[in-house]
């Protein structure tokens, strides 16, 4: 059985969920990443399917900063 990565929508949901579970509200995520509220909502809802590399990188950087 081969390993498959989850669809991008699910991966983004997980990433945003990790950030939210750290206690950061959406308004703070938007401010820290430069994303629009609509983009963040689409990611949380699993509707974002083609994010830019920069968008994903900003979210990953934020998550990593919060884990420290």
N, CA and C atoms as an extended XYZ file, in Angstrom:
204
Properties=species:S:1:pos:R:3:atomname:S:1:resname:S:1:resid:I:1 pbc="F F F"
N         0.845       -1.172        0.000 N   UNK     1
C         0.000        0.000        0.000 CA  UNK     1
C         0.896        1.242        0.000 C   UNK     1
N         0.657        2.144       -0.901 N   UNK     2
C         1.497        3.327       -1.008 CA  UNK     2
C         0.927        4.457       -0.154 C   UNK     2
N         1.835        5.303        0.313 N   UNK     3
C         1.436        6.464        1.103 CA  UNK     3
C         1.047        7.599        0.162 C   UNK     3
N        -0.058        8.209        0.450 N   UNK     4
C        -0.503        9.355       -0.344 CA  UNK     4
C        -0.671       10.547        0.583 C   UNK     4
N        -0.255       11.700        0.102 N   UNK     5
C        -0.477       12.928        0.855 CA  UNK     5
C        -1.958       13.264        0.795 C   UNK     5
N        -2.471       13.912        1.852 N   UNK     6
C        -3.887       14.307        1.808 CA  UNK     6
C        -4.092       15.381        0.744 C   UNK     6
N        -5.318       15.486        0.242 N   UNK     7
C        -5.609       16.565       -0.707 CA  UNK     7
C        -5.236       17.913       -0.091 C   UNK     7
N        -4.871       18.875       -0.919 N   UNK     8
C        -4.386       20.165       -0.430 CA  UNK     8
C        -5.404       20.843        0.479 C   UNK     8
N        -6.683       20.715        0.170 N   UNK     9
C        -7.712       21.326        1.021 CA  UNK     9
C        -7.656       20.792        2.442 C   UNK     9
N        -7.482       19.487        2.590 N   UNK    10
C        -7.388       18.877        3.920 CA  UNK    10
C        -6.107       19.290        4.622 C   UNK    10
N        -5.020       19.355        3.888 N   UNK    11
C        -3.742       19.753        4.479 CA  UNK    11
C        -3.806       21.195        4.983 C   UNK    11
N        -4.453       22.080        4.227 N   UNK    12
C        -4.601       23.469        4.659 CA  UNK    12
C        -5.500       23.572        5.881 C   UNK    12
N        -6.568       22.792        5.897 N   UNK    13
C        -7.454       22.775        7.063 CA  UNK    13
C        -6.669       22.391        8.306 C   UNK    13
N        -5.843       21.377        8.188 N   UNK    14
C        -5.047       20.909        9.322 CA  UNK    14
C        -4.063       21.980        9.770 C   UNK    14
N        -3.415       22.621        8.839 N   UNK    15
C        -2.446       23.657        9.148 CA  UNK    15
C        -3.110       24.828        9.885 C   UNK    15
N        -4.226       25.303        9.363 N   UNK    16
C        -4.936       26.413       10.009 CA  UNK    16
C        -5.477       25.967       11.361 C   UNK    16
N        -5.947       24.739       11.451 N   UNK    17
C        -6.460       24.224       12.714 CA  UNK    17
C        -5.368       24.193       13.789 C   UNK    17
N        -4.174       23.807       13.413 N   UNK    18
C        -3.057       23.803       14.364 CA  UNK    18
C        -2.784       25.205       14.887 C   UNK    18
N        -2.860       26.183       14.012 N   UNK    19
C        -2.637       27.574       14.420 CA  UNK    19
C        -3.767       28.034       15.332 C   UNK    19
N        -4.999       27.729       14.962 N   UNK    20
C        -6.153       28.137       15.769 CA  UNK    20
C        -6.134       27.480       17.142 C   UNK    20
N        -5.720       26.218       17.208 N   UNK    21
C        -5.684       25.514       18.494 CA  UNK    21
C        -4.621       26.075       19.432 C   UNK    21
N        -3.711       26.868       18.907 N   UNK    22
C        -2.724       27.523       19.766 CA  UNK    22
C        -3.355       28.716       20.486 C   UNK    22
N        -4.597       29.045       20.102 N   UNK    23
C        -5.317       30.149       20.731 CA  UNK    23
C        -5.332       31.424       19.903 C   UNK    23
N        -4.791       31.374       18.700 N   UNK    24
C        -4.740       32.572       17.861 CA  UNK    24
C        -6.063       32.748       17.118 C   UNK    24
N        -6.712       33.897       17.294 N   UNK    25
C        -7.982       34.143       16.598 CA  UNK    25
C        -7.741       34.461       15.123 C   UNK    25
N        -8.775       34.307       14.301 N   UNK    26
C        -8.643       34.578       12.868 CA  UNK    26
C        -8.093       35.972       12.560 C   UNK    26
N        -8.524       36.972       13.310 N   UNK    27
C        -8.056       38.338       13.037 CA  UNK    27
C        -6.541       38.443       13.198 C   UNK    27
N        -6.001       37.728       14.145 N   UNK    28
C        -4.549       37.731       14.368 CA  UNK    28
C        -3.821       36.955       13.270 C   UNK    28
N        -4.399       35.841       12.845 N   UNK    29
C        -3.793       35.057       11.760 CA  UNK    29
C        -3.720       35.901       10.494 C   UNK    29
N        -4.809       36.604       10.200 N   UNK    30
C        -4.867       37.472        9.020 CA  UNK    30
C        -3.791       38.550        9.115 C   UNK    30
N        -3.667       39.157       10.279 N   UNK    31
C        -2.679       40.225       10.466 CA  UNK    31
C        -1.258       39.686       10.334 C   UNK    31
N        -0.992       38.534       10.916 N   UNK    32
C         0.352       37.959       10.911 CA  UNK    32
C         0.782       37.442        9.539 C   UNK    32
N        -0.171       36.952        8.751 N   UNK    33
C         0.180       36.315        7.478 CA  UNK    33
C        -0.081       37.187        6.251 C   UNK    33
N        -0.914       38.207        6.408 N   UNK    34
C        -1.263       39.035        5.260 CA  UNK    34
C        -2.339       38.416        4.386 C   UNK    34
N        -2.942       37.331        4.837 N   UNK    35
C        -4.036       36.707        4.086 CA  UNK    35
C        -5.314       37.508        4.283 C   UNK    35
N        -6.227       37.392        3.350 N   UNK    36
C        -7.538       38.012        3.539 CA  UNK    36
C        -8.380       37.104        4.435 C   UNK    36
N        -9.384       37.689        5.054 N   UNK    37
C       -10.287       36.878        5.887 CA  UNK    37
C       -10.976       35.811        5.035 C   UNK    37
N       -11.323       36.175        3.802 N   UNK    38
C       -11.987       35.219        2.918 CA  UNK    38
C       -11.067       34.034        2.605 C   UNK    38
N        -9.810       34.310        2.334 N   UNK    39
C        -8.867       33.227        2.041 CA  UNK    39
C        -8.720       32.318        3.247 C   UNK    39
N        -8.594       32.909        4.427 N   UNK    40
C        -8.468       32.101        5.641 CA  UNK    40
C        -9.717       31.249        5.840 C   UNK    40
N       -10.883       31.832        5.636 N   UNK    41
C       -12.135       31.079        5.779 CA  UNK    41
C       -12.174       29.908        4.798 C   UNK    41
N       -11.764       30.164        3.542 N   UNK    42
C       -11.771       29.097        2.533 CA  UNK    42
C       -10.812       27.972        2.937 C   UNK    42
N        -9.703       28.326        3.529 N   UNK    43
C        -8.749       27.306        3.984 CA  UNK    43
C        -9.335       26.505        5.135 C   UNK    43
N        -9.940       27.188        6.080 N   UNK    44
C       -10.553       26.500        7.223 CA  UNK    44
C       -11.687       25.591        6.785 C   UNK    44
N       -12.362       25.960        5.718 N   UNK    45
C       -13.508       25.189        5.221 CA  UNK    45
C       -13.108       24.083        4.252 C   UNK    45
N       -11.832       24.025        3.901 N   UNK    46
C       -11.378       23.018        2.950 CA  UNK    46
C       -11.681       23.363        1.507 C   UNK    46
N       -12.017       24.622        1.246 N   UNK    47
C       -12.400       25.036       -0.104 CA  UNK    47
C       -11.237       25.601       -0.911 C   UNK    47
N       -10.137       25.910       -0.256 N   UNK    48
C        -8.971       26.445       -0.969 CA  UNK    48
C        -8.188       25.270       -1.548 C   UNK    48
N        -8.060       25.248       -2.857 N   UNK    49
C        -7.419       24.095       -3.493 CA  UNK    49
C        -6.165       24.449       -4.279 C   UNK    49
N        -5.863       25.738       -4.405 N   UNK    50
C        -4.687       26.120       -5.189 CA  UNK    50
C        -3.960       27.310       -4.562 C   UNK    50
N        -3.496       27.146       -3.309 N   UNK    51
C        -2.801       28.258       -2.673 CA  UNK    51
C        -1.416       28.455       -3.286 C   UNK    51
N        -0.918       29.659       -3.194 N   UNK    52
C         0.446       29.894       -3.670 CA  UNK    52
C         1.431       29.302       -2.665 C   UNK    52
N         2.634       29.088       -3.147 N   UNK    53
C         3.693       28.593       -2.269 CA  UNK    53
C         3.898       29.569       -1.113 C   UNK    53
N         3.880       30.868       -1.405 N   UNK    54
C         4.086       31.883       -0.378 CA  UNK    54
C         3.027       31.841        0.709 C   UNK    54
N         1.788       31.599        0.330 N   UNK    55
C         0.698       31.499        1.297 CA  UNK    55
C         0.931       30.342        2.257 C   UNK    55
N         1.247       29.193        1.710 N   UNK    56
C         1.490       28.017        2.541 CA  UNK    56
C         2.707       28.256        3.436 C   UNK    56
N         3.742       28.844        2.878 N   UNK    57
C         4.962       29.115        3.636 CA  UNK    57
C         4.690       30.057        4.812 C   UNK    57
N         3.898       31.104        4.589 N   UNK    58
C         3.574       32.042        5.681 CA  UNK    58
C         2.809       31.343        6.798 C   UNK    58
N         1.878       30.476        6.435 N   UNK    59
C         1.132       29.737        7.461 CA  UNK    59
C         2.044       28.759        8.210 C   UNK    59
N         2.908       28.074        7.489 N   UNK    60
C         3.834       27.150        8.144 CA  UNK    60
C         4.788       27.889        9.073 C   UNK    60
N         5.274       29.039        8.638 N   UNK    61
C         6.170       29.830        9.491 CA  UNK    61
C         5.467       30.283       10.762 C   UNK    61
N         4.215       30.707       10.631 N   UNK    62
C         3.446       31.131       11.795 CA  UNK    62
C         3.243       29.955       12.743 C   UNK    62
N         2.850       28.826       12.219 N   UNK    63
C         2.659       27.634       13.065 CA  UNK    63
C         3.956       27.285       13.800 C   UNK    63
N         5.065       27.323       13.087 N   UNK    64
C         6.346       26.979       13.691 CA  UNK    64
C         6.738       27.975       14.775 C   UNK    64
N         6.461       29.251       14.561 N   UNK    65
C         6.757       30.264       15.591 CA  UNK    65
C         5.923       30.023       16.837 C   UNK    65
N         4.686       29.608       16.653 N   UNK    66
C         3.795       29.389       17.794 CA  UNK    66
C         4.184       28.150       18.595 C   UNK    66
N         4.849       27.202       17.963 N   UNK    67
C         5.256       25.979       18.657 CA  UNK    67
C         6.458       26.195       19.570 C   UNK    67
N         7.175       27.279       19.369 N   UNK    68
C         8.377       27.530       20.185 CA  UNK    68
C         8.040       27.888       21.585 C   UNK    68
